[in-house]
């Protein structure tokens, strides 16, 4: 993989090499990292880590994490290793399939698992093979969730970002195995339907499901043209690296 761009995340605080024409991480990866409630000293696994953007954003925000990633495509796994080293963030990246994790990973346990599984069930695959694998679901979403729960310690937290119309599949896969769930809808603009959801669930948790107030990404009621119009909250997450974790706190 030679045709790469050097992209800035968190307002340039993090520099990441990504393929120009392959799968490229964006706001969803940053939002996923911001929603993970990891604390210093804990172990975090990212399933399908790609070039490492979500894990590295999390590692930039929280010091002294034990980060690991699993990536099916060797070229992307190599990019994740390069990006981690270039940013001075320790991260172990294993090459393997979520459906059949390598033995080394099956021997590990984590406090947190994060994932941004492929969004699309059908449609025309992207012409670039790497992008197609990252976007088109080949391994069922339930398998991703099963793999995450298996790697979590009891009481560990699974954090997922996914299309809102896949929420039913996520809840079905988690049923009886995780609880204390919280769902954060993400809407592009005020008054619009949520296109994404971030779901957090605790392995073995017994608390009730909570549906949180929507997080709105853009200020204007319609796309204002070729200029950025992030809400202050979205800008704080995407530009400054602030966490979303306070939104998941229970309100009395």
Rosetta blueprint (number, residue, H / E / L):
1 X L
2 X L
3 X L
4 X E
5 X E
6 X E
7 X E
8 X E
9 X E
10 X L
11 X L
12 X L
13 X L
14 X E
15 X E
16 X E
17 X E
18 X E
19 X E
20 X L
21 X L
22 X L
23 X L
24 X L
25 X L
26 X L
27 X H
28 X H
29 X H
30 X H
31 X H
32 X H
33 X H
34 X H
35 X H
36 X L
37 X L
38 X L
39 X L
40 X L
41 X L
42 X L
43 X E
44 X E
45 X E
46 X E
47 X E
48 X L
49 X L
50 X L
51 X L
52 X L
53 X H
54 X H
55 X H
56 X H
57 X H
58 X H
59 X H
60 X H
61 X H
62 X L
63 X L
64 X L
65 X L
66 X E
67 X E
68 X E
69 X E
70 X E
71 X E
72 X L
73 X L
74 X H
75 X H
76 X H
77 X H
78 X H
79 X H
80 X H
81 X H
82 X H
83 X H
84 X H
85 X H
86 X H
87 X L
88 X L
89 X L
90 X L
91 X E
92 X E
93 X E
94 X E
95 X E
96 X L
97 X E
98 X L
99 X L
100 X E
101 X L
102 X L
103 X H
104 X H
105 X H
106 X H
107 X L
108 X L
109 X L
110 X E
111 X E
112 X E
113 X E
114 X E
115 X E
116 X L
117 X L
118 X L
119 X L
120 X E
121 X L
122 X L
123 X L
124 X L
125 X L
126 X L
127 X L
128 X L
129 X H
130 X H
131 X H
132 X H
133 X H
134 X H
135 X H
136 X E
137 X L
138 X L
139 X L
140 X L
141 X H
142 X H
143 X H
144 X H
145 X H
146 X H
147 X H
148 X H
149 X H
150 X H
151 X H
152 X E
153 X E
154 X E
155 X E
156 X E
157 X E
158 X E
159 X E
160 X E
161 X E
162 X E
163 X E
164 X H
165 X H
166 X H
167 X H
168 X H
169 X H
170 X H
171 X H
172 X H
173 X H
174 X H
175 X L
176 X L
177 X L
178 X E
179 X E
180 X E
181 X E
182 X E
183 X E
184 X E
185 X E
186 X E
187 X E
188 X E
189 X E
190 X L
191 X L
192 X L
193 X L
194 X E
195 X E
196 X E
197 X E
198 X E
199 X E
200 X E
201 X E
202 X E
203 X E
204 X L
205 X L
206 X L
207 X L
208 X L
209 X L
210 X E
211 X E
212 X L
213 X L
214 X L
215 X E
216 X E
217 X E
218 X E
219 X L
220 X L
221 X L
222 X L
223 X L
224 X L
225 X L
226 X L
227 X L
228 X L
229 X L
230 X E
231 X L
232 X H
233 X H
234 X H
235 X H
236 X H
237 X H
238 X H
239 X L
240 X L
241 X L
242 X L
243 X L
244 X L
245 X H
246 X H
247 X H
248 X H
249 X L
250 X L
251 X L
252 X L
